[in-house]
Amino acid sequence: MPKMKTKSSCKKRFKMTATGKVKAGQAGKRHGMIKRTTKFIRDARGTTLLSAPDAKIIKGMMPYAR
């Protein structure tokens, strides 16, 4: 049986936590920061965990992630 391939786009954008959750960068911070509120910019620092339905999709594209 050949090995399954990991989606290249997923391995660049997502990491798995030790408990099996999917960690991703915050959305909405690429450009247009002038129109964003200070509260939004502050809250969108760092990374976030994906919701369960979104994580299920990503896990299917990363078969060997733990």
CHARMM-style PDB file with segment names, atoms N, HN, CA, C and O in Angstrom:
ATOM      1  N   MET     1       0.843  -1.185   0.000  1.00  0.00      PROA
ATOM      2  CA  MET     1       0.000   0.000   0.000  1.00  0.00      PROA
ATOM      3  C   MET     1       0.889   1.249   0.000  1.00  0.00      PROA
ATOM      4  O   MET     1       1.747   1.384   0.873  1.00  0.00      PROA
ATOM      5  N   PRO     2       0.706   2.148  -0.943  1.00  0.00      PROA
ATOM      6  CA  PRO     2       1.548   3.354  -0.956  1.00  0.00      PROA
ATOM      7  C   PRO     2       1.165   4.311   0.172  1.00  0.00      PROA
ATOM      8  O   PRO     2       0.055   4.276   0.703  1.00  0.00      PROA
ATOM      9  N   LYS     3       2.119   5.158   0.510  1.00  0.00      PROA
ATOM     10  HN  LYS     3       3.021   5.186   0.078  1.00  0.00      PROA
ATOM     11  CA  LYS     3       1.862   6.151   1.548  1.00  0.00      PROA
ATOM     12  C   LYS     3       0.894   7.213   1.034  1.00  0.00      PROA
ATOM     13  O   LYS     3       0.875   7.527  -0.157  1.00  0.00      PROA
ATOM     14  N   MET     4       0.099   7.757   1.939  1.00  0.00      PROA
ATOM     15  HN  MET     4       0.115   7.502   2.906  1.00  0.00      PROA
ATOM     16  CA  MET     4      -0.802   8.854   1.580  1.00  0.00      PROA
ATOM     17  C   MET     4      -0.014  10.146   1.590  1.00  0.00      PROA
ATOM     18  O   MET     4       0.941  10.290   2.354  1.00  0.00      PROA
ATOM     19  N   LYS     5      -0.403  11.077   0.753  1.00  0.00      PROA
ATOM     20  HN  LYS     5      -1.178  10.959   0.133  1.00  0.00      PROA
ATOM     21  CA  LYS     5       0.297  12.354   0.710  1.00  0.00      PROA
ATOM     22  C   LYS     5      -0.413  13.386   1.574  1.00  0.00      PROA
ATOM     23  O   LYS     5      -1.641  13.419   1.659  1.00  0.00      PROA
ATOM     24  N   THR     6       0.395  14.228   2.214  1.00  0.00      PROA
ATOM     25  HN  THR     6       1.392  14.202   2.145  1.00  0.00      PROA
ATOM     26  CA  THR     6      -0.123  15.351   2.980  1.00  0.00      PROA
ATOM     27  C   THR     6      -0.323  16.519   2.024  1.00  0.00      PROA
ATOM     28  O   THR     6       0.524  16.771   1.166  1.00  0.00      PROA
ATOM     29  N   LYS     7      -1.445  17.239   2.167  1.00  0.00      PROA
ATOM     30  HN  LYS     7      -2.132  17.035   2.863  1.00  0.00      PROA
ATOM     31  CA  LYS     7      -1.677  18.430   1.349  1.00  0.00      PROA
ATOM     32  C   LYS     7      -0.610  19.468   1.668  1.00  0.00      PROA
ATOM     33  O   LYS     7      -0.429  19.827   2.831  1.00  0.00      PROA
ATOM     34  N   SER     8       0.101  19.956   0.650  1.00  0.00      PROA
ATOM     35  HN  SER     8      -0.046  19.664  -0.295  1.00  0.00      PROA
ATOM     36  CA  SER     8       1.172  20.933   0.866  1.00  0.00      PROA
ATOM     37  C   SER     8       0.641  22.219   1.478  1.00  0.00      PROA
ATOM     38  O   SER     8       1.311  22.838   2.304  1.00  0.00      PROA
ATOM     39  N   SER     9      -0.559  22.627   1.078  1.00  0.00      PROA
ATOM     40  HN  SER     9      -1.104  22.125   0.407  1.00  0.00      PROA
ATOM     41  CA  SER     9      -1.113  23.869   1.619  1.00  0.00      PROA
ATOM     42  C   SER     9      -1.384  23.740   3.109  1.00  0.00      PROA
ATOM     43  O   SER     9      -1.241  24.714   3.848  1.00  0.00      PROA
ATOM     44  N   CYS    10      -1.771  22.555   3.561  1.00  0.00      PROA
ATOM     45  HN  CYS    10      -1.886  21.764   2.960  1.00  0.00      PROA
ATOM     46  CA  CYS    10      -2.071  22.355   4.974  1.00  0.00      PROA
ATOM     47  C   CYS    10      -0.816  22.307   5.824  1.00  0.00      PROA
ATOM     48  O   CYS    10      -0.794  22.848   6.929  1.00  0.00      PROA
ATOM     49  N   LYS    11       0.220  21.670   5.325  1.00  0.00      PROA
ATOM     50  HN  LYS    11       0.202  21.230   4.427  1.00  0.00      PROA
ATOM     51  CA  LYS    11       1.422  21.577   6.145  1.00  0.00      PROA
ATOM     52  C   LYS    11       2.101  22.927   6.300  1.00  0.00      PROA
ATOM     53  O   LYS    11       2.861  23.137   7.246  1.00  0.00      PROA
ATOM     54  N   LYS    12       1.833  23.849   5.371  1.00  0.00      PROA
ATOM     55  HN  LYS    12       1.216  23.678   4.603  1.00  0.00      PROA
ATOM     56  CA  LYS    12       2.377  25.195   5.493  1.00  0.00      PROA
ATOM     57  C   LYS    12       1.576  26.066   6.465  1.00  0.00      PROA
ATOM     58  O   LYS    12       2.127  26.991   7.063  1.00  0.00      PROA
ATOM     59  N   ARG    13       0.284  25.778   6.626  1.00  0.00      PROA
ATOM     60  HN  ARG    13      -0.163  25.026   6.140  1.00  0.00      PROA
ATOM     61  CA  ARG    13      -0.597  26.682   7.361  1.00  0.00      PROA
ATOM     62  C   ARG    13      -1.016  26.202   8.743  1.00  0.00      PROA
ATOM     63  O   ARG    13      -1.413  27.014   9.579  1.00  0.00      PROA
ATOM     64  N   PHE    14      -0.937  24.902   9.000  1.00  0.00      PROA
ATOM     65  HN  PHE    14      -0.615  24.242   8.321  1.00  0.00      PROA
ATOM     66  CA  PHE    14      -1.486  24.358  10.241  1.00  0.00      PROA
ATOM     67  C   PHE    14      -0.460  23.513  10.980  1.00  0.00      PROA
ATOM     68  O   PHE    14       0.423  22.905  10.374  1.00  0.00      PROA
ATOM     69  N   LYS    15      -0.595  23.488  12.308  1.00  0.00      PROA
ATOM     70  HN  LYS    15      -1.312  23.982  12.800  1.00  0.00      PROA
ATOM     71  CA  LYS    15       0.200  22.599  13.164  1.00  0.00      PROA
ATOM     72  C   LYS    15      -0.780  21.874  14.073  1.00  0.00      PROA
ATOM     73  O   LYS    15      -1.882  22.356  14.335  1.00  0.00      PROA
ATOM     74  N   MET    16      -0.362  20.712  14.548  1.00  0.00      PROA
ATOM     75  HN  MET    16       0.533  20.320  14.335  1.00  0.00      PROA
ATOM     76  CA  MET    16      -1.184  19.948  15.472  1.00  0.00      PROA
ATOM     77  C   MET    16      -0.640  20.118  16.884  1.00  0.00      PROA
ATOM     78  O   MET    16       0.573  20.165  17.089  1.00  0.00      PROA
ATOM     79  N   THR    17      -1.543  20.209  17.856  1.00  0.00      PROA
ATOM     80  HN  THR    17      -2.529  20.170  17.689  1.00  0.00      PROA
ATOM     81  CA  THR    17      -1.133  20.268  19.248  1.00  0.00      PROA
ATOM     82  C   THR    17      -0.947  18.837  19.751  1.00  0.00      PROA
ATOM     83  O   THR    17      -1.306  17.881  19.063  1.00  0.00      PROA
ATOM     84  N   ALA    18      -0.390  18.697  20.943  1.00  0.00      PROA
ATOM     85  HN  ALA    18      -0.099  19.473  21.501  1.00  0.00      PROA
ATOM     86  CA  ALA    18      -0.158  17.367  21.513  1.00  0.00      PROA
ATOM     87  C   ALA    18      -1.467  16.631  21.791  1.00  0.00      PROA
ATOM     88  O   ALA    18      -1.496  15.401  21.804  1.00  0.00      PROA
ATOM     89  N   THR    19      -2.553  17.381  22.014  1.00  0.00      PROA
ATOM     90  HN  THR    19      -2.529  18.381  22.004  1.00  0.00      PROA
ATOM     91  CA  THR    19      -3.843  16.753  22.287  1.00  0.00      PROA
ATOM     92  C   THR    19      -4.641  16.482  21.015  1.00  0.00      PROA
ATOM     93  O   THR    19      -5.759  15.973  21.084  1.00  0.00      PROA
ATOM     94  N   GLY    20      -4.075  16.819  19.846  1.00  0.00      PROA
ATOM     95  HN  GLY    20      -3.166  17.232  19.789  1.00  0.00      PROA
ATOM     96  CA  GLY    20      -4.734  16.508  18.583  1.00  0.00      PROA
ATOM     97  C   GLY    20      -5.592  17.616  18.023  1.00  0.00      PROA
ATOM     98  O   GLY    20      -6.330  17.397  17.063  1.00  0.00      PROA
ATOM     99  N   LYS    21      -5.513  18.810  18.601  1.00  0.00      PROA
ATOM    100  HN  LYS    21      -4.913  18.988  19.381  1.00  0.00      PROA
ATOM    101  CA  LYS    21      -6.263  19.934  18.056  1.00  0.00      PROA
ATOM    102  C   LYS    21      -5.428  20.608  16.964  1.00  0.00      PROA
ATOM    103  O   LYS    21      -4.215  20.413  16.890  1.00  0.00      PROA
ATOM    104  N   VAL    22      -6.091  21.399  16.122  1.00  0.00      PROA
ATOM    105  HN  VAL    22      -7.076  21.557  16.183  1.00  0.00      PROA
ATOM    106  CA  VAL    22      -5.411  22.040  15.000  1.00  0.00      PROA
ATOM    107  C   VAL    22      -5.192  23.509  15.321  1.00  0.00      PROA
ATOM    108  O   VAL    22      -6.128  24.229  15.666  1.00  0.00      PROA
ATOM    109  N   LYS    23      -3.935  23.947  15.202  1.00  0.00      PROA
ATOM    110  HN  LYS    23      -3.174  23.363  14.921  1.00  0.00      PROA
ATOM    111  CA  LYS    23      -3.547  25.316  15.504  1.00  0.00      PROA
ATOM    112  C   LYS    23      -3.317  26.056  14.191  1.00  0.00      PROA
ATOM    113  O   LYS    23      -2.692  25.518  13.276  1.00  0.00      PROA
ATOM    114  N   ALA    24      -3.819  27.291  14.093  1.00  0.00      PROA
ATOM    115  HN  ALA    24      -4.326  27.728  14.836  1.00  0.00      PROA
ATOM    116  CA  ALA    24      -3.697  28.064  12.859  1.00  0.00      PROA
ATOM    117  C   ALA    24      -3.471  29.528  13.195  1.00  0.00      PROA
ATOM    118  O   ALA    24      -3.766  29.976  14.303  1.00  0.00      PROA
ATOM    119  N   GLY    25      -2.943  30.272  12.224  1.00  0.00      PROA
ATOM    120  HN  GLY    25      -2.704  29.908  11.324  1.00  0.00      PROA
ATOM    121  CA  GLY    25      -2.770  31.706  12.389  1.00  0.00      PROA
ATOM    122  C   GLY    25      -4.111  32.411  12.344  1.00  0.00      PROA
ATOM    123  O   GLY    25      -5.067  31.912  11.750  1.00  0.00      PROA
ATOM    124  N   GLN    26      -4.175  33.559  12.967  1.00  0.00      PROA
ATOM    125  HN  GLN    26      -3.398  33.964  13.449  1.00  0.00      PROA
ATOM    126  CA  GLN    26      -5.419  34.324  12.995  1.00  0.00      PROA
ATOM    127  C   GLN    26      -5.737  34.870  11.602  1.00  0.00      PROA
ATOM    128  O   GLN    26      -4.840  35.278  10.864  1.00  0.00      PROA
ATOM    129  N   ALA    27      -7.004  34.872  11.261  1.00  0.00      PROA
ATOM    130  HN  ALA    27      -7.733  34.541  11.861  1.00  0.00      PROA
ATOM    131  CA  ALA    27      -7.454  35.387   9.973  1.00  0.00      PROA
ATOM    132  C   ALA    27      -7.658  36.892  10.037  1.00  0.00      PROA
ATOM    133  O   ALA    27      -7.906  37.444  11.109  1.00  0.00      PROA
ATOM    134  N   GLY    28      -7.555  37.555   8.893  1.00  0.00      PROA
ATOM    135  HN  GLY    28      -7.354  37.106   8.023  1.00  0.00      PROA
ATOM    136  CA  GLY    28      -7.912  38.962   8.795  1.00  0.00      PROA
ATOM    137  C   GLY    28      -6.813  39.936   9.153  1.00  0.00      PROA
ATOM    138  O   GLY    28      -7.100  41.090   9.471  1.00  0.00      PROA
ATOM    139  N   LYS    29      -5.544  39.501   9.112  1.00  0.00      PROA
ATOM    140  HN  LYS    29      -5.310  38.564   8.854  1.00  0.00      PROA
ATOM    141  CA  LYS    29      -4.464  40.399   9.524  1.00  0.00      PROA
ATOM    142  C   LYS    29      -3.431  40.644   8.423  1.00  0.00      PROA
ATOM    143  O   LYS    29      -2.322  41.093   8.714  1.00  0.00      PROA
ATOM    144  N   ARG    30      -3.767  40.364   7.195  1.00  0.00      PROA
ATOM    145  HN  ARG    30      -4.667  39.999   6.959  1.00  0.00      PROA
ATOM    146  CA  ARG    30      -2.802  40.529   6.109  1.00  0.00      PROA
ATOM    147  C   ARG    30      -2.653  41.984   5.667  1.00  0.00      PROA
ATOM    148  O   ARG    30      -1.546  42.455   5.404  1.00  0.00      PROA
ATOM    149  N   HSD    31      -3.760  42.674   5.590  1.00  0.00      PROA
ATOM    150  HN  HSD    31      -4.660  42.292   5.803  1.00  0.00      PROA
ATOM    151  CA  HSD    31      -3.714  44.070   5.116  1.00  0.00      PROA
ATOM    152  C   HSD    31      -4.948  44.778   5.649  1.00  0.00      PROA
ATOM    153  O   HSD    31      -5.832  44.141   6.222  1.00  0.00      PROA
ATOM    154  N   GLY    32      -5.015  46.088   5.465  1.00  0.00      PROA
ATOM    155  HN  GLY    32      -4.298  46.606   4.999  1.00  0.00      PROA
ATOM    156  CA  GLY    32      -6.189  46.856   5.886  1.00  0.00      PROA
ATOM    157  C   GLY    32      -6.259  47.060   7.383  1.00  0.00      PROA
ATOM    158  O   GLY    32      -7.348  47.131   7.952  1.00  0.00      PROA
ATOM    159  N   MET    33      -5.090  47.157   8.035  1.00  0.00      PROA
ATOM    160  HN  MET    33      -4.205  47.099   7.572  1.00  0.00      PROA
ATOM    161  CA  MET    33      -5.089  47.299   9.487  1.00  0.00      PROA
ATOM    162  C   MET    33      -5.620  48.660   9.947  1.00  0.00      PROA
ATOM    163  O   MET    33      -6.034  48.805  11.097  1.00  0.00      PROA
ATOM    164  N   ILE    34      -5.609  49.655   9.058  1.00  0.00      PROA
ATOM    165  HN  ILE    34      -5.273  49.537   8.124  1.00  0.00      PROA
ATOM    166  CA  ILE    34      -6.095  50.989   9.433  1.00  0.00      PROA
ATOM    167  C   ILE    34      -7.589  50.948   9.758  1.00  0.00      PROA
ATOM    168  O   ILE    34      -8.042  51.607  10.694  1.00  0.00      PROA
ATOM    169  N   LYS    35      -8.342  50.183   8.994  1.00  0.00      PROA
ATOM    170  HN  LYS    35      -7.974  49.648   8.233  1.00  0.00      PROA
ATOM    171  CA  LYS    35      -9.789  50.136   9.239  1.00  0.00      PROA
ATOM    172  C   LYS    35     -10.172  49.173  10.355  1.00  0.00      PROA
ATOM    173  O   LYS    35     -11.327  49.168  10.781  1.00  0.00      PROA
ATOM    174  N   ARG    36      -9.245  48.364  10.838  1.00  0.00      PROA
ATOM    175  HN  ARG    36      -8.307  48.369  10.491  1.00  0.00      PROA
ATOM    176  CA  ARG    36      -9.531  47.451  11.939  1.00  0.00      PROA
ATOM    177  C   ARG    36      -9.451  48.191  13.274  1.00  0.00      PROA
ATOM    178  O   ARG    36      -8.695  49.152  13.419  1.00  0.00      PROA
ATOM    179  N   THR    37     -10.222  47.740  14.221  1.00  0.00      PROA
ATOM    180  HN  THR    37     -10.836  46.959  14.103  1.00  0.00      PROA
ATOM    181  CA  THR    37     -10.161  48.369  15.533  1.00  0.00      PROA
ATOM    182  C   THR    37      -8.923  47.876  16.281  1.00  0.00      PROA
ATOM    183  O   THR    37      -8.390  46.805  15.993  1.00  0.00      PROA
ATOM    184  N   THR    38      -8.486  48.670  17.234  1.00  0.00      PROA
ATOM    185  HN  THR    38      -8.919  49.540  17.468  1.00  0.00      PROA
ATOM    186  CA  THR    38      -7.333  48.284  18.052  1.00  0.00      PROA
ATOM    187  C   THR    38      -7.626  47.001  18.809  1.00  0.00      PROA
ATOM    188  O   THR    38      -6.742  46.163  18.984  1.00  0.00      PROA
ATOM    189  N   LYS    39      -8.863  46.846  19.256  1.00  0.00      PROA
ATOM    190  HN  LYS    39      -9.581  47.527  19.113  1.00  0.00      PROA
ATOM    191  CA  LYS    39      -9.268  45.645  19.977  1.00  0.00      PROA
ATOM    192  C   LYS    39      -9.145  44.406  19.088  1.00  0.00      PROA
ATOM    193  O   LYS    39      -8.690  43.357  19.544  1.00  0.00      PROA
ATOM    194  N   PHE    40      -9.550  44.526  17.821  1.00  0.00      PROA
ATOM    195  HN  PHE    40      -9.919  45.378  17.451  1.00  0.00      PROA
ATOM    196  CA  PHE    40      -9.444  43.396  16.899  1.00  0.00      PROA
ATOM    197  C   PHE    40      -7.992  42.995  16.704  1.00  0.00      PROA
ATOM    198  O   PHE    40      -7.655  41.813  16.774  1.00  0.00      PROA
ATOM    199  N   ILE    41      -7.126  43.982  16.458  1.00  0.00      PROA
ATOM    200  HN  ILE    41      -7.400  44.943  16.401  1.00  0.00      PROA
ATOM    201  CA  ILE    41      -5.708  43.703  16.222  1.00  0.00      PROA
ATOM    202  C   ILE    41      -5.088  43.051  17.460  1.00  0.00      PROA
ATOM    203  O   ILE    41      -4.296  42.117  17.337  1.00  0.00      PROA
ATOM    204  N   ARG    42      -5.434  43.527  18.621  1.00  0.00      PROA
ATOM    205  HN  ARG    42      -6.078  44.286  18.721  1.00  0.00      PROA
ATOM    206  CA  ARG    42      -4.887  42.983  19.861  1.00  0.00      PROA
ATOM    207  C   ARG    42      -5.373  41.550  20.087  1.00  0.00      PROA
ATOM    208  O   ARG    42      -4.591  40.682  20.474  1.00  0.00      PROA
ATOM    209  N   ASP    43      -6.648  41.306  19.848  1.00  0.00      PROA
ATOM    210  HN  ASP    43      -7.283  42.012  19.534  1.00  0.00      PROA
ATOM    211  CA  ASP    43      -7.211  39.980  20.070  1.00  0.00      PROA
ATOM    212  C   ASP    43      -6.744  38.961  19.024  1.00  0.00      PROA
ATOM    213  O   ASP    43      -6.763  37.757  19.277  1.00  0.00      PROA
ATOM    214  N   ALA    44      -6.328  39.442  17.857  1.00  0.00      PROA
ATOM    215  HN  ALA    44      -6.312  40.421  17.651  1.00  0.00      PROA
ATOM    216  CA  ALA    44      -5.947  38.536  16.775  1.00  0.00      PROA
ATOM    217  C   ALA    44      -4.450  38.253  16.740  1.00  0.00      PROA
ATOM    218  O   ALA    44      -3.934  37.788  15.723  1.00  0.00      PROA
ATOM    219  N   ARG    45      -3.752  38.524  17.828  1.00  0.00      PROA
ATOM    220  HN  ARG    45      -4.171  38.902  18.654  1.00  0.00      PROA
ATOM    221  CA  ARG    45      -2.325  38.204  17.907  1.00  0.00      PROA
ATOM    222  C   ARG    45      -2.112  36.699  18.009  1.00  0.00      PROA
ATOM    223  O   ARG    45      -2.967  35.973  18.516  1.00  0.00      PROA
ATOM    224  N   GLY    46      -0.979  36.248  17.528  1.00  0.00      PROA
ATOM    225  HN  GLY    46      -0.285  36.838  17.116  1.00  0.00      PROA
ATOM    226  CA  GLY    46      -0.600  34.854  17.735  1.00  0.00      PROA
ATOM    227  C   GLY    46      -1.426  33.886  16.916  1.00  0.00      PROA
ATOM    228  O   GLY    46      -1.797  34.171  15.777  1.00  0.00      PROA
ATOM    229  N   THR    47      -1.709  32.738  17.509  1.00  0.00      PROA
ATOM    230  HN  THR    47      -1.407  32.507  18.434  1.00  0.00      PROA
ATOM    231  CA  THR    47      -2.432  31.686  16.801  1.00  0.00      PROA
ATOM    232  C   THR    47      -3.734  31.377  17.535  1.00  0.00      PROA
ATOM    233  O   THR    47      -3.978  31.865  18.638  1.00  0.00      PROA
ATOM    234  N   THR    48      -4.553  30.563  16.902  1.00  0.00      PROA
ATOM    235  HN  THR    48      -4.355  30.166  16.006  1.00  0.00      PROA
ATOM    236  CA  THR    48      -5.831  30.161  17.482  1.00  0.00      PROA
ATOM    237  C   THR    48      -6.070  28.684  17.176  1.00  0.00      PROA
ATOM    238  O   THR    48      -5.447  28.122  16.276  1.00  0.00      PROA
ATOM    239  N   LEU    49      -6.964  28.070  17.917  1.00  0.00      PROA
ATOM    240  HN  LEU    49      -7.471  28.527  18.649  1.00  0.00      PROA
ATOM    241  CA  LEU    49      -7.358  26.691  17.647  1.00  0.00      PROA
ATOM    242  C   LEU    49      -8.596  26.691  16.762  1.00  0.00      PROA
ATOM    243  O   LEU    49      -9.514  27.487  16.961  1.00  0.00      PROA
ATOM    244  N   LEU    50      -8.612  25.800  15.791  1.00  0.00      PROA
ATOM    245  HN  LEU    50      -7.867  25.153  15.629  1.00  0.00      PROA
ATOM    246  CA  LEU    50      -9.770  25.709  14.898  1.00  0.00      PROA
ATOM    247  C   LEU    50     -10.929  25.015  15.610  1.00  0.00      PROA
ATOM    248  O   LEU    50     -10.731  24.223  16.531  1.00  0.00      PROA
ATOM    249  N   SER    51     -12.131  25.328  15.164  1.00  0.00      PROA
ATOM    250  HN  SER    51     -12.292  25.971  14.415  1.00  0.00      PROA
ATOM    251  CA  SER    51     -13.313  24.663  15.700  1.00  0.00      PROA
ATOM    252  C   SER    51     -13.306  23.201  15.254  1.00  0.00      PROA
ATOM    253  O   SER    51     -12.604  22.834  14.312  1.00  0.00      PROA
ATOM    254  N   ALA    52     -14.072  22.394  15.923  1.00  0.00      PROA
ATOM    255  HN  ALA    52     -14.642  22.692  16.689  1.00  0.00      PROA
ATOM    256  CA  ALA    52     -14.093  20.948  15.652  1.00  0.00      PROA
ATOM    257  C   ALA    52     -14.467  20.609  14.204  1.00  0.00      PROA
ATOM    258  O   ALA    52     -13.807  19.757  13.608  1.00  0.00      PROA
ATOM    259  N   PRO    53     -15.500  21.236  13.606  1.00  0.00      PROA
ATOM    260  CA  PRO    53     -15.817  20.899  12.208  1.00  0.00      PROA
ATOM    261  C   PRO    53     -14.697  21.286  11.234  1.00  0.00      PROA
ATOM    262  O   PRO    53     -14.425  20.561  10.277  1.00  0.00      PROA
ATOM    263  N   ASP    54     -14.057  22.421  11.479  1.00  0.00      PROA
ATOM    264  HN  ASP    54     -14.278  23.010  12.256  1.00  0.00      PROA
ATOM    265  CA  ASP    54     -12.944  22.833  10.615  1.00  0.00      PROA
ATOM    266  C   ASP    54     -11.741  21.915  10.811  1.00  0.00      PROA
ATOM    267  O   ASP    54     -11.073  21.548   9.844  1.00  0.00      PROA
ATOM    268  N   ALA    55     -11.466  21.548  12.053  1.00  0.00      PROA
ATOM    269  HN  ALA    55     -12.009  21.846  12.838  1.00  0.00      PROA
ATOM    270  CA  ALA    55     -10.330  20.676  12.342  1.00  0.00      PROA
ATOM    271  C   ALA    55     -10.504  19.310  11.686  1.00  0.00      PROA
ATOM    272  O   ALA    55      -9.528  18.698  11.252  1.00  0.00      PROA
ATOM    273  N   LYS    56     -11.733  18.836  11.614  1.00  0.00      PROA
ATOM    274  HN  LYS    56     -12.526  19.332  11.967  1.00  0.00      PROA
ATOM    275  CA  LYS    56     -12.004  17.533  10.996  1.00  0.00      PROA
ATOM    276  C   LYS    56     -11.611  17.538   9.518  1.00  0.00      PROA
ATOM    277  O   LYS    56     -11.079  16.550   9.013  1.00  0.00      PROA
ATOM    278  N   ILE    57     -11.869  18.641   8.832  1.00  0.00      PROA
ATOM    279  HN  ILE    57     -12.301  19.444   9.243  1.00  0.00      PROA
ATOM    280  CA  ILE    57     -11.505  18.772   7.423  1.00  0.00      PROA
ATOM    281  C   ILE    57      -9.990  18.754   7.259  1.00  0.00      PROA
ATOM    282  O   ILE    57      -9.460  18.069   6.384  1.00  0.00      PROA
ATOM    283  N   ILE    58      -9.296  19.510   8.106  1.00  0.00      PROA
ATOM    284  HN  ILE    58      -9.726  20.067   8.817  1.00  0.00      PROA
ATOM    285  CA  ILE    58      -7.843  19.617   8.015  1.00  0.00      PROA
ATOM    286  C   ILE    58      -7.171  18.292   8.346  1.00  0.00      PROA
ATOM    287  O   ILE    58      -6.195  17.913   7.700  1.00  0.00      PROA
ATOM    288  N   LYS    59      -7.682  17.591   9.339  1.00  0.00      PROA
ATOM    289  HN  LYS    59      -8.475  17.899   9.864  1.00  0.00      PROA
ATOM    290  CA  LYS    59      -7.080  16.310   9.729  1.00  0.00      PROA
ATOM    291  C   LYS    59      -7.137  15.293   8.586  1.00  0.00      PROA
ATOM    292  O   LYS    59      -6.258  14.438   8.473  1.00  0.00      PROA
ATOM    293  N   GLY    60      -8.153  15.381   7.750  1.00  0.00      PROA
ATOM    294  HN  GLY    60      -8.867  16.075   7.842  1.00  0.00      PROA
ATOM    295  CA  GLY    60      -8.229  14.490   6.597  1.00  0.00      PROA
ATOM    296  C   GLY    60      -7.173  14.777   5.554  1.00  0.00      PROA
ATOM    297  O   GLY    60      -6.811  13.901   4.769  1.00  0.00      PROA
ATOM    298  N   MET    61      -6.682  15.993   5.543  1.00  0.00      PROA
ATOM    299  HN  MET    61      -6.977  16.705   6.181  1.00  0.00      PROA
ATOM    300  CA  MET    61      -5.645  16.373   4.577  1.00  0.00      PROA
ATOM    301  C   MET    61      -4.237  16.176   5.127  1.00  0.00      PROA
ATOM    302  O   MET    61      -3.257  16.291   4.391  1.00  0.00      PROA
ATOM    303  N   MET    62      -4.137  15.877   6.423  1.00  0.00      PROA
ATOM    304  HN  MET    62      -4.933  15.783   7.021  1.00  0.00      PROA
ATOM    305  CA  MET    62      -2.834  15.655   7.066  1.00  0.00      PROA
ATOM    306  C   MET    62      -2.862  14.278   7.731  1.00  0.00      PROA
ATOM    307  O   MET    62      -2.980  14.196   8.953  1.00  0.00      PROA
ATOM    308  N   PRO    63      -2.757  13.208   6.966  1.00  0.00      PROA
ATOM    309  CA  PRO    63      -2.981  11.864   7.517  1.00  0.00      PROA
ATOM    310  C   PRO    63      -1.959  11.437   8.574  1.00  0.00      PROA
ATOM    311  O   PRO    63      -2.284  10.604   9.420  1.00  0.00      PROA
ATOM    312  N   TYR    64      -0.750  11.973   8.556  1.00  0.00      PROA
ATOM    313  HN  TYR    64      -0.487  12.650   7.869  1.00  0.00      PROA
ATOM    314  CA  TYR    64       0.272  11.523   9.490  1.00  0.00      PROA
ATOM    315  C   TYR    64       0.517  12.491  10.628  1.00  0.00      PROA
ATOM    316  O   TYR    64       1.407  12.257  11.447  1.00  0.00      PROA
ATOM    317  N   ALA    65      -0.242  13.568  10.706  1.00  0.00      PROA
ATOM    318  HN  ALA    65      -0.964  13.758  10.041  1.00  0.00      PROA
ATOM    319  CA  ALA    65      -0.114  14.499  11.824  1.00  0.00      PROA
ATOM    320  C   ALA    65      -0.747  13.861  13.065  1.00  0.00      PROA
ATOM    321  O   ALA    65      -1.701  13.091  12.959  1.00  0.00      PROA
ATOM    322  N   ARG    66      -0.211  14.187  14.224  1.00  0.00      PROA
ATOM    323  HN  ARG    66       0.564  14.812  14.310  1.00  0.00      PROA
ATOM    324  CA  ARG    66      -0.716  13.555  15.441  1.00  0.00      PROA
ATOM    325  C   ARG    66      -1.664  14.454  16.166  1.00  0.00      PROA
ATOM    326  OT1 ARG    66      -2.188  14.081  17.216  1.00  0.00      PROA
TER     327      ARG     66
END
